[in-house]
Amino acid sequence: MKKPEILIAGAGPGGAIAAITLAKQGIPVILVDKETFPRDKICGDALSGKVVEVLRKVDVDILGRLQLSPIQVGSWGVDFYAPNRKLLHVPFKTNYVKTDKAPGYLTTRLDFDNFLVEEVRKYPEIDFRESCEMKTFERIQGDWKVGFKSGAEVQVKMIIAADGAHSAFARKVGQIQMEKSHYCGGVRAYYTGVTGMDSDNFIELHFIDDVLPGYFWIFPLPNGRANVGLGMRSDKISQKKIDLKKLMEKIVTQDPVLSKRFTNATCEGDIKGYGLPLGSKKRKISGDGFVLVGDAASLIDPFTGEGIGNAMMSGWMAGNKAIEALSANNFSSDFLKKYDDAVYARLWSELRLSKIMQEMVNYPWLFNLVVNKANRNEELRTTISCMFEDLDMRKKLRSPRFYFNLMFADKAK
Ligand SMILES: Cc1cc2nc3c(=O)[nH]c(=O)nc-3n(C[C@H](O)[C@H](O)[C@H](O)COP(=O)(O)OP(=O)(O)OC[C@H]3O[C@@H](n4cnc5c(N)ncnc54)[C@H](O)[C@@H]3O)c2cc1C
């Protein structure tokens, strides 16, 4: 086999999909991860419809194996709890019938990332190295000389940096700095015995006063477990001097409504925290001989905190761009800039709308109003449901007419 010209740093969902995309075209790649799989990743563990979309593009058989796997449960919608505690029950699809082809899934990252890595291991084209931390990266005559913690070195034409929220490569080479107003802090823990979870595994987002402008979540998992956590924008955490772990403990033990659901619940292990680099601002995510993927490229949805789908989408696009670069033998920043264009052409309109929705959470009365009205108005409920299926429907949020209808069209239907 030819010498690999591409190195992918990080075998999370973004890096794994980039590697598989290249390997499917018979292109040899080196994929390194500093951990050994299965490994944990602090996350809410919810896979959105975009994960399904990317797997369908990359290899529909992988999607089929996920759909039949016992590591996941299908999720059919989302329960929004407004600051006034009113529930808005929103299916991802209107009038759905339950099958094994759910619009979203819930699976621990320990299992899901290992599932993808098992797919990676099937390809002889992928030289997959675990416990292999990328430490140094140096430009030498148009190539990258990459050094690992073990002391080993490789020389390649291009790096796909998919090394997550704390990517040293994105910071040092991509010049992406952490900005608190475009960054979120999140904590989560696993529980058993939480009561009142939805039988169709609707995920629960609780926009309660204590966590605004963030939210508290309960996500059902296989075998009666739940992923419970909360997230908030980092500038707000600093302004309000909030300790997220203590706040989560307080909600679970003292919140007048939610604590009742945890009376007989057991927390497995500790509450753990990690950062979420948000895609609420466009960045330059490529340069001479490299592209950034997923969290390294700050692509997390600023309203929902969803980052797995965007990591996989950008990983697929990075793999395709690397294929073009190899065939044109052009790894220049000018050539790779088209990767930025492709990623933002696909993701920017939804990231921008999510930024607007993130702002709406700063106005609890508006949130309460939307939920109250939607509960009385079937058309509005259907509109919100359709927003999960159809991006054009989300554009309604930018239209003054949507708010006019919201204010004045609350006839019970
Ligand atoms: C609390 C919390 C809740 C979240 N909830 C959700 C959710 O419910 N749904 C959702 O879609 N998203 C959620 N996210 C976001 C999601 O976790 C990330 O967007 C997603 O993991 C990004 O994937 P990635 O492949 O870019 O990076 P990662 O999954 O972080 O993978 C990066 C990989 O790179 C490796 N690595 C790092 N440095 C090096 C190095 N120097 N050398 C070699 N390897 C290296 C790491 O070991 C890791 O395996 C949440 C995040 C947090 C913090």
Ligand as a Chemical Component Dictionary entry (heavy atoms), coordinates in Angstrom:
data_LIG
# 
_chem_comp.id                   LIG 
_chem_comp.type                 NON-POLYMER 
_chem_comp.pdbx_formal_charge   0 
_chem_comp.three_letter_code    LIG 
# 
loop_
_chem_comp_atom.comp_id 
_chem_comp_atom.atom_id 
_chem_comp_atom.alt_atom_id 
_chem_comp_atom.type_symbol 
_chem_comp_atom.charge 
_chem_comp_atom.model_Cartn_x 
_chem_comp_atom.model_Cartn_y 
_chem_comp_atom.model_Cartn_z 
_chem_comp_atom.pdbx_ordinal 
LIG C1  C1  C 0 -21.519 18.199 28.798 1  
LIG C2  C2  C 0 -21.649 18.020 27.314 2  
LIG C3  C3  C 0 -22.844 17.550 26.762 3  
LIG C4  C4  C 0 -22.958 17.378 25.357 4  
LIG N1  N1  N 0 -24.096 16.802 24.860 5  
LIG C5  C5  C 0 -24.196 16.545 23.544 6  
LIG C6  C6  C 0 -25.299 15.814 23.023 7  
LIG O1  O1  O 0 -26.168 15.342 23.759 8  
LIG N2  N2  N 0 -25.361 15.630 21.674 9  
LIG C7  C7  C 0 -24.402 16.092 20.840 10 
LIG O2  O2  O 0 -24.521 15.905 19.623 11 
LIG N3  N3  N 0 -23.303 16.722 21.318 12 
LIG C8  C8  C 0 -23.164 16.956 22.635 13 
LIG N4  N4  N 0 -22.024 17.551 23.129 14 
LIG C9  C9  C 0 -20.970 17.943 22.191 15 
LIG C10 C10 C 0 -20.168 16.706 21.729 16 
LIG O3  O3  O 0 -19.694 15.995 22.844 17 
LIG C11 C11 C 0 -18.991 17.142 20.840 18 
LIG O4  O4  O 0 -19.427 18.125 19.936 19 
LIG C12 C12 C 0 -18.403 15.956 20.058 20 
LIG O5  O5  O 0 -17.806 15.024 20.919 21 
LIG C13 C13 C 0 -17.361 16.452 19.043 22 
LIG O6  O6  O 0 -16.749 15.366 18.392 23 
LIG P1  P1  P 0 -15.239 15.469 17.876 24 
LIG O7  O7  O 0 -14.986 14.231 17.108 25 
LIG O8  O8  O 0 -15.025 16.791 17.248 26 
LIG O9  O9  O 0 -14.346 15.508 19.210 27 
LIG P2  P2  P 0 -14.234 14.463 20.421 28 
LIG O10 O10 O 0 -15.419 13.609 20.505 29 
LIG O11 O11 O 0 -13.871 15.277 21.619 30 
LIG O12 O12 O 0 -13.011 13.550 20.007 31 
LIG C14 C14 C 0 -11.708 14.063 20.004 32 
LIG C15 C15 C 0 -10.713 12.916 20.132 33 
LIG O13 O13 O 0 -9.383  13.439 19.997 34 
LIG C16 C16 C 0 -8.530  12.788 20.907 35 
LIG N5  N5  N 0 -7.383  13.674 21.126 36 
LIG C17 C17 C 0 -7.371  14.862 21.775 37 
LIG N6  N6  N 0 -6.136  15.403 21.729 38 
LIG C18 C18 C 0 -5.362  14.540 21.026 39 
LIG C19 C19 C 0 -3.981  14.541 20.638 40 
LIG N7  N7  N 0 -3.148  15.555 20.966 41 
LIG N8  N8  N 0 -3.508  13.483 19.949 42 
LIG C20 C20 C 0 -4.324  12.446 19.621 43 
LIG N9  N9  N 0 -5.629  12.400 19.956 44 
LIG C21 C21 C 0 -6.145  13.433 20.648 45 
LIG C22 C22 C 0 -9.407  12.541 22.133 46 
LIG O14 O14 O 0 -8.914  11.485 22.927 47 
LIG C23 C23 C 0 -10.751 12.216 21.490 48 
LIG O15 O15 O 0 -10.935 10.829 21.301 49 
LIG C24 C24 C 0 -21.871 17.733 24.527 50 
LIG C25 C25 C 0 -20.679 18.209 25.081 51 
LIG C26 C26 C 0 -20.562 18.344 26.454 52 
LIG C27 C27 C 0 -19.250 18.816 27.035 53 
# 
loop_
_chem_comp_bond.comp_id 
_chem_comp_bond.atom_id_1 
_chem_comp_bond.atom_id_2 
_chem_comp_bond.value_order 
_chem_comp_bond.pdbx_ordinal 
LIG C1  C2  SING 1  
LIG C2  C3  SING 2  
LIG C2  C26 DOUB 3  
LIG C3  C4  DOUB 4  
LIG C4  N1  SING 5  
LIG C4  C24 SING 6  
LIG N1  C5  DOUB 7  
LIG C5  C6  SING 8  
LIG C5  C8  SING 9  
LIG C6  O1  DOUB 10 
LIG C6  N2  SING 11 
LIG N2  C7  SING 12 
LIG C7  O2  DOUB 13 
LIG C7  N3  SING 14 
LIG N3  C8  DOUB 15 
LIG C8  N4  SING 16 
LIG N4  C9  SING 17 
LIG N4  C24 SING 18 
LIG C9  C10 SING 19 
LIG C10 O3  SING 20 
LIG C10 C11 SING 21 
LIG C11 O4  SING 22 
LIG C11 C12 SING 23 
LIG C12 O5  SING 24 
LIG C12 C13 SING 25 
LIG C13 O6  SING 26 
LIG O6  P1  SING 27 
LIG P1  O7  DOUB 28 
LIG P1  O8  SING 29 
LIG P1  O9  SING 30 
LIG O9  P2  SING 31 
LIG P2  O10 DOUB 32 
LIG P2  O11 SING 33 
LIG P2  O12 SING 34 
LIG O12 C14 SING 35 
LIG C14 C15 SING 36 
LIG C15 O13 SING 37 
LIG C15 C23 SING 38 
LIG O13 C16 SING 39 
LIG C16 N5  SING 40 
LIG C16 C22 SING 41 
LIG N5  C17 SING 42 
LIG N5  C21 SING 43 
LIG C17 N6  DOUB 44 
LIG N6  C18 SING 45 
LIG C18 C19 SING 46 
LIG C18 C21 DOUB 47 
LIG C19 N7  SING 48 
LIG C19 N8  DOUB 49 
LIG N8  C20 SING 50 
LIG C20 N9  DOUB 51 
LIG N9  C21 SING 52 
LIG C22 O14 SING 53 
LIG C22 C23 SING 54 
LIG C23 O15 SING 55 
LIG C24 C25 DOUB 56 
LIG C25 C26 SING 57 
LIG C26 C27 SING 58 
# 
